[in-house]
C-alpha cells in the first residue's frame, strides 16, 4: 500500500526511512494545524471558544516541536544547519546562508543531508526542553 509521503516504493525502503517519512509528514500536518488555528483565532469573537482553540493550538506547537526534534536527532547535517539558524540573533537569511556554507561547503556535518543517517543521532537542539516562563 502506497502513501503520498513516499516517492519510492515503500516496500523497498528500510524501516528507518519509512519512520523518517512518517514523522516528516506529521511535521507538515502539525504546521498546517497551527496555521488553521491561527486563522480561526483571528476571526473568533467568543472568548471561551478562543480559549479552547488557543489551548488546542498549544498542543500543535508541542507536537510540531517533538516531530522536529525527532527528525533533527536523526539527521546530523540538518541538525547542524538548524543550530546556526534557530534561536540565533540577527538576520535569519544571513544565518541560514552561513550555517549552510559552514556545514555543507565547509566540511562540517555528516553527509549530504539527503537522507536520514543510520543509527541514532547523539545530539539535541533542546527544543523539547524549552518551557514558557511564567509571567
QUIRAHU-V125723 format. One record per helix or strand of 3 or more residues. SS is the DSSP state (H for helix, E for strand). FROM is the first residue (numbers start at 1). LEN is the number of residues. If there is no record, write none. Layout:
[[SS & FROM & LEN] [SS & FROM & LEN]]
This chain:
[[H & 10 & 3] [H & 15 & 29] [H & 47 & 27] [H & 76 & 10] [H & 92 & 14] [H & 127 & 3]]
